[in-house]
Amino acid sequence: MTVYYTLTFMLLAAEMVTFCVLVAPLPHVVRKKLFHFLSESPIIAKLAYGIKIAFIFIAILFVDAVQRMWRVTAEADLAKSNGTGAQDVRAETNMAARKFYAQRNTYLTGFCLFLSLVLTRTFYILLDLIHTQEEYAKLKNETKSGKGGDQVKQIEELKARLAVAEEKAKDYDIVKKQAEQNAKEYDRLATEYNSKTGGVSDKRKD
């Protein structure tokens, strides 16, 4: 393996070790300190910047490896179709080795890029989880302290105001129903009066 593919393999191994550390069942305190160090340390930020540049070169190597694999595969298929038997054994062995190396380089660079995406996404998901746990613990402590008591009082006051508003709404509905009943009764009496007197009632004047 050439130097750059050896470095790619070392980076892939480092990613695998880092991923195992991130998903390992560590204690909450240890995990919290580890993620705060990884997210806030300026040294880690500079290292991450350098790794991002390295991944750009790995992406170029991946494209080159894919193209080389396609070319070697096409040459191998052409050699098989034009082969003459036992005298081409050495050529077939050389072609098989070239095909193997091309596929190895493609899988090596591809897995390195894919694992970098998985590692980045896993890191930020776990970091958000830790922040959420910290906020939950803070709210829990505030609830136990005096601030939590003030919030409970505010909630009780809001509930009382809501109950009063609901009672007013019920009273309004009762008054509205009574007004509708009175209007119906007025219309019935006006109709009976008109039928007896033979007149026509104007409800606006009445």
C-alpha positions as CSV (number, residue, x, y, z in Angstrom):
1,M,0.0,0.0,0.0
2,T,1.2,3.5,-0.8
3,V,1.8,6.1,1.8
4,Y,-1.5,8.0,1.3
5,Y,-3.5,4.8,1.5
6,T,-1.6,3.7,4.6
7,L,-2.5,7.1,6.2
8,T,-6.1,6.6,5.1
9,F,-6.2,3.2,6.8
10,M,-4.7,4.7,10.0
11,L,-7.4,7.4,9.9
12,L,-10.1,4.7,9.4
13,A,-8.8,2.8,12.4
14,A,-8.8,6.0,14.5
15,E,-12.4,6.7,13.5
16,M,-13.4,3.2,14.5
17,V,-11.7,3.6,17.9
18,T,-13.3,7.0,18.4
19,F,-16.8,5.7,17.5
20,C,-16.4,2.8,20.0
21,V,-15.5,5.3,22.7
22,L,-18.4,7.6,21.9
23,V,-21.0,4.8,22.0
24,A,-19.4,3.0,25.0
25,P,-21.6,2.9,28.1
26,L,-19.6,5.4,30.1
27,P,-20.8,7.0,33.3
28,H,-22.7,10.3,32.8
29,V,-20.0,12.4,34.6
30,V,-17.2,10.9,32.4
31,R,-19.3,11.3,29.2
32,K,-20.2,14.9,30.1
33,K,-16.5,15.9,30.7
34,L,-15.4,14.1,27.6
35,F,-17.9,15.8,25.3
36,H,-17.3,19.2,26.8
37,F,-13.6,18.8,26.2
38,L,-14.2,17.6,22.6
39,S,-16.6,20.5,21.9
40,E,-14.9,23.3,23.7
41,S,-11.1,22.6,23.4
42,P,-9.3,24.8,20.9
43,I,-6.7,22.0,20.3
44,I,-9.5,19.7,19.2
45,A,-11.0,22.4,17.0
46,K,-7.6,22.9,15.2
47,L,-7.3,19.1,14.9
48,A,-10.8,18.8,13.5
49,Y,-10.0,21.5,10.9
50,G,-7.0,19.6,9.8
51,I,-9.0,16.4,9.6
52,K,-11.6,18.1,7.4
53,I,-8.8,19.1,5.0
54,A,-7.6,15.5,5.0
55,F,-11.1,14.3,4.2
56,I,-11.1,16.5,1.1
57,F,-8.0,14.6,-0.2
58,I,-9.6,11.3,0.8
59,A,-12.6,12.2,-1.3
60,I,-10.3,12.9,-4.3
61,L,-8.7,9.5,-3.7
62,F,-12.1,7.8,-3.5
63,V,-13.1,9.3,-6.9
64,D,-9.7,8.2,-8.4
65,A,-10.1,4.7,-6.9
66,V,-13.6,4.3,-8.3
67,Q,-12.4,5.4,-11.8
68,R,-9.5,3.0,-11.6
69,M,-11.7,0.1,-10.4
70,W,-14.0,0.6,-13.4
71,R,-11.1,0.8,-15.8
72,V,-9.4,-2.3,-14.4
73,T,-12.7,-4.2,-14.4
74,A,-13.3,-3.3,-18.0
75,E,-9.7,-4.4,-18.9
76,A,-10.2,-7.7,-17.0
77,D,-13.5,-8.4,-18.9
78,L,-11.8,-7.6,-22.2
79,A,-8.9,-9.9,-21.4
80,K,-11.2,-12.7,-20.5
81,S,-13.1,-12.4,-23.7
82,N,-9.8,-12.4,-25.7
83,G,-7.9,-15.0,-23.6
84,T,-6.1,-17.9,-25.2
85,G,-5.8,-20.3,-22.3
86,A,-2.9,-21.4,-20.1
87,Q,-0.2,-19.1,-21.6
88,D,-2.1,-16.1,-20.2
89,V,-2.0,-17.3,-16.6
90,R,0.6,-14.7,-15.5
91,A,-1.4,-11.9,-17.2
92,E,-4.6,-13.1,-15.6
93,T,-2.9,-13.1,-12.2
94,N,-1.5,-9.6,-12.7
95,M,-5.0,-8.4,-13.8
96,A,-6.6,-10.1,-10.8
97,A,-4.1,-8.4,-8.4
98,R,-4.8,-5.0,-10.0
99,K,-8.5,-5.5,-9.7
100,F,-8.1,-6.5,-6.0
101,Y,-6.0,-3.4,-5.2
102,A,-8.5,-1.1,-7.0
103,Q,-11.4,-2.6,-5.1
104,R,-9.5,-2.4,-1.8
105,N,-8.6,1.3,-2.3
106,T,-12.2,2.0,-3.3
107,Y,-13.7,0.3,-0.2
108,L,-11.0,1.8,2.1
109,T,-11.6,5.4,1.1
110,G,-15.3,4.9,0.8
111,F,-15.7,3.5,4.3
112,C,-13.4,6.2,5.7
113,L,-15.7,8.9,4.3
114,F,-18.9,7.1,5.3
115,L,-17.7,6.5,8.9
116,S,-16.7,10.2,9.2
117,L,-20.3,11.2,8.4
118,V,-21.6,8.7,10.9
119,L,-19.1,9.7,13.6
120,T,-19.9,13.4,13.1
121,R,-23.7,12.8,13.3
122,T,-23.3,10.5,16.4
123,F,-21.2,13.1,18.2
124,Y,-23.7,15.9,17.7
125,I,-26.7,13.7,18.7
126,L,-24.9,12.7,21.9
127,L,-23.9,16.3,22.6
128,D,-27.5,17.4,22.2
129,L,-28.6,14.6,24.6
130,I,-26.1,15.8,27.2
131,H,-27.3,19.4,26.9
132,T,-30.9,18.2,27.3
133,Q,-30.0,16.2,30.4
134,E,-28.3,19.3,31.9
135,E,-31.3,21.5,31.2
136,Y,-33.6,18.9,32.7
137,A,-31.5,18.6,35.8
138,K,-31.4,22.4,36.1
139,L,-35.2,22.7,35.9
140,K,-35.6,19.9,38.4
141,N,-33.3,21.7,40.9
142,E,-35.2,25.0,40.3
143,T,-38.5,23.2,41.0
144,K,-37.2,21.9,44.3
145,S,-35.9,25.4,45.2
146,G,-37.8,28.6,45.8
147,K,-38.1,29.4,42.1
148,G,-40.0,26.3,41.6
149,G,-42.4,27.3,44.3
150,D,-43.0,30.7,42.6
151,Q,-43.7,28.9,39.4
152,V,-46.2,26.6,41.1
153,K,-47.9,29.6,42.6
154,Q,-48.1,31.3,39.2
155,I,-49.6,28.1,37.8
156,E,-52.2,28.0,40.6
157,E,-53.1,31.6,40.0
158,L,-53.5,30.9,36.3
159,K,-55.7,28.0,37.1
160,A,-57.9,30.1,39.4
161,R,-58.2,32.8,36.7
162,L,-59.2,30.2,34.2
163,A,-61.8,28.8,36.5
164,V,-63.3,32.3,37.0
165,A,-63.3,32.9,33.3
166,E,-65.1,29.5,32.7
167,E,-67.7,30.5,35.3
168,K,-68.2,33.8,33.6
169,A,-68.6,32.0,30.3
170,K,-71.2,29.7,31.8
171,D,-73.1,32.7,33.2
172,Y,-73.0,34.3,29.8
173,D,-74.4,31.2,28.2
174,I,-77.2,31.1,30.8
175,V,-78.1,34.8,30.2
176,K,-77.9,34.2,26.4
177,K,-80.3,31.2,26.7
178,Q,-82.7,33.2,28.8
179,A,-82.6,36.1,26.3
180,E,-83.4,33.7,23.5
181,Q,-86.3,32.2,25.5
182,N,-87.7,35.6,26.3
183,A,-87.5,36.6,22.6
184,K,-89.3,33.4,21.6
185,E,-92.0,34.0,24.3
186,Y,-92.4,37.6,23.1
187,D,-92.8,36.5,19.5
188,R,-95.4,34.0,20.7
189,L,-97.4,36.6,22.6
190,A,-97.2,39.1,19.8
191,T,-98.5,36.4,17.4
192,E,-101.4,35.6,19.6
193,Y,-102.2,39.3,20.1
194,N,-102.1,39.9,16.4
195,S,-104.3,36.9,15.7
196,K,-106.9,38.2,18.2
197,T,-106.9,41.8,17.1
198,G,-106.4,41.1,13.5
199,G,-103.4,43.4,13.3
200,V,-99.8,42.9,12.1
201,S,-97.1,43.3,14.6
202,D,-94.0,45.4,13.8
203,K,-91.3,43.9,16.1
204,R,-89.1,46.9,15.7
205,K,-91.8,49.2,17.1
206,D,-92.8,46.7,19.7
